[in-house]
Structure formats: structure tokens, C-alpha cells
């Protein structure tokens, strides 16, 4: 069925040209995207949440616009930070990486972020990394020095084209993640490591240059080439990666491949806390897990992030988060009408939306709703103007929120209240919200749970035990668990499909 979404041009700000350009992919109807992932030495923080929520929306929107999207995001699972963490814990690099990869997956799922199509790990791409370094060496763009291999930036065309930096004006030590004494082994202060000699007892791999491990920048170049070839449509990352990481990616990839690495580079702005850059050293560092476990709902956090344009700084304050929470409560009430109140409203049960991203729904709606959908599309087409698209959602939600309030007061409704038209409005709202990754949160998820995270986990465990008891027809045990939780002030709400929600009385 032909999509009703008008084929308006999508315009994105390209960090490489510093201009907003029409998105023209290498192959019509397809989009190849690479996103720089996390170094898995610790839990993810708010900066990660902001970045990956924004890129999740880009991906969802492209799919909604009927693009065939291939999205790859890497894990850096070999790095000094990981090794230092392993040493401090008396653990191994593999154990630290595996633990934090699992934590990352849990945090992203809680934020309703789609998993990447592929998530390669640096440690699984060693042959490709070594091949790429070998090619650079053959071209005279890489040199060995005491077991390390460096990229010679004088061999790169237009080094500094992304960041706008002149390497002749830079200070030593600015190349990122340097080792002690490394500057003395380089021809130019901005030459950067492709391969690092490992110390005795450190993880490493045999190579033509001796036992070692890859530098930070080379892994992404190797993964892009391995997954996509020489050129991709979009390369994503945080603004802090423009230099040196992305600048160095361009230098080594384009020197080796003699082709453009990415047609469009997109970077999100940083997160500030109360006007100050978020930093562990300043004590204003907040992890995603700590924030969600404190009772802030995942959709509140998504809404908070999307209220600001992805390229602008985002100031995290208690007041701003509370305002986002208030806004989400109203929007959530509107989104919940079709799933929780369809019988009362006489609405047909709507087909569930896909659990992941979706193509545009071909809804037969009136002119006013078509206009609202067009305004949403126009906002998103202007460099992912999420605040403009949210304004459309709140406009659509206003009469639906009013309807939810009337139901809560127990008012009687009649067809003259325009229930059929409101049902169409709800369908459009639900679809457009899903494009932004926003979905209705049931009562339990929306409550500000004062229990500690471990208590919340214990409640979920008790609910699981009760479910197992019921399946085994041990109803006495199931009743006992319910009564025990009730004595702790926990009310269980059984819903269709075997779902049990809970709330504090």
C-alpha cells in the first residue's frame, strides 16, 4: 500500500560542511548509518542517554519515511580504561567488558532504544584492523616506533577538515588517549597510534609489528569498512568525538580507501548539569540506571531529551526534569485512552503497533489530522526538529487528555461528544509518538517508587513466583504471596494476557 507521507526532502546538518543539506543517500531508499558506541568500562551516563535517544529517533524517522536502514554501532571492549578498571577490581578485561555490555543493553532497552542491527566489538575485528594498518604502512602513511605504529597526518588530505583545526597550531598530547612517553616516539605531535605495544601481562595480539592491541581510532574505520565498504551515508557521535576521534577516522579511512568515509557527519550537543559540564570530577555525574531507579520514568527522560534540539546543549536540572514529568503525564494519559478505555469509549480495539520501528500507517483521517501529520513531518525534516514535532503531539493530545479527565471523574459520554473523531485523533497521536519512541506507560511505570531498587527487584521476583504458583495450580501459594505483598503496602493488578502490574497503596 502506498504511503500517505508526502515525499518532502529531509534536511540534516552536516558537521563536515557545517551546512544543512538535503539527505541524498548513496542508494535511493536506503540509509547506511554507523554510530560510535561506548567504551565498556562503566555504566552509561546521561550524555549517552541523550546521544542514543536522538539517534534512535533519526533511525525511527527514516524507517517511518520508508527507508531501508542498516544501523551499526560498535563496542570498544579493549582500552586503557577497561584495563585499569579490571586491575582495580581484580578482574579481567573480558569480565569488565561483558558486565558493562549487558548493563548497556538493559539501560537501552529501558529507554526504549532499538538495538542496532549489528554491534561489533573491537576485539572481534583484529584481522580487519591489522589489514587496514598494513595498507596504510604500504602507502607510506604509517610508521613503526618501538613496537607502536602511528599514522602520519602529513600523508592525509585536508587533515582538520571536520574540526577546522590546523595541526600546525596544536599542542602536544592532544591526539587523545596517549601513553607515557608516547610523544617522543612520534614525528608530529598530532600523529596518532594505530597499534600499541602491550606490556607483559596485558591482553594483546600477535602482529607484524609485535604483540600489541589496536589504537582507539582505527577500530571504527575497520568496522565501517567491514560492515559497509568504503563509504556510508551517515556517521553519528557526540560533539566531544569531533576531535580527535572522528578527525582521525577520516584521515586513516580516506587515506587507505581513497574514498569518502561518510557523506554526512552528525553530532549531538553535550549535557550540562545546572549550567556546568557534566563530569565525574565535579561530582555532578548521573548514570542512566541511577536516574531510572530513582523513580524517573523512561518516557519522561525521553521527552526531556527531545524537548531540546539535538545539536544544542542540554541543561539537566531538577526543575527541567519535573517540567518534563508534568508534560509526560498529560501526554501519557492521552496515549493510554485506546489501550485502557476502549470499552468505555466504544472504540474498536486498535491493532498493536510493532514492537520496534515501523513504516507509516496509512490511516484514513480527515483534513485537519492530515495537516497535523504534515506539520510533524515538516518539523522532523528540518534537521530533526524534535521540539517542533512534540508541539504537534501536545496539540493532538489536548482534547484526548480532556477526555481522559472526564473519564476519571466518572462523567457519562455520548456519541455527540465526537468520540469517533477522537478515536481517529488518538490513532494519529499514537503513531507519531511512536516515531519519537514514545509509548504509553502503565500505572506501575509512571509511579514515583520510593522503594530502593533492590526492593523493587524483590517485588518483581515475588510477582514472578506468584505467576509460577498459579501456573502450577498452587493457588494457596499464589494467594499467600499476594497477601504478603499487601501487608507491605503493595497492591497487585492482574491484567489480560497474564500481565501483573503493581503500585504502592
Secondary structure, DSSP 8 states (H G I E B T S, - for coil): ----S-----EEEETTTTEEEE---SSTTEEEEEE---BTTS--BHHHHHHHHHHHHHHHHHHHTT-EEEEEE-BB--SHHHHHHHHHHT--HHHHHHHHHHHHHHHHHHTT----SB--BGGG-HHHHHHHHHHHHHTT-EEEETTEEEE-GGGSTTTTTTT---GGG--TTTTSS--TTGGGG-SSTT-EEEEEE--TTS--B--TT-SEEE-HHHHHHHHHHHHH-S-EEEEEEEGGGIIIIIHHHHHHHHHHHSS-SEEEEEEE--EEETTEE--TTTT---BHHHHHHTT--HHHHHHHHHTS-TTS-EEE-HHHHHHHHHHHHHHHHHHTHHHHSHHHHT--------SS----------HHHHHHHHHHHHHHHBT--HHHHHHHHHHHHHHHHHHHHHHHTT----GGGTHHHHHHHHHHHHHHHHHTT-----HHHHS---S-HHHHHHHHHHHHHHHHHHHTT-HHHHHHHHHHHHHTTEEEEEEGGGEEEEEE-
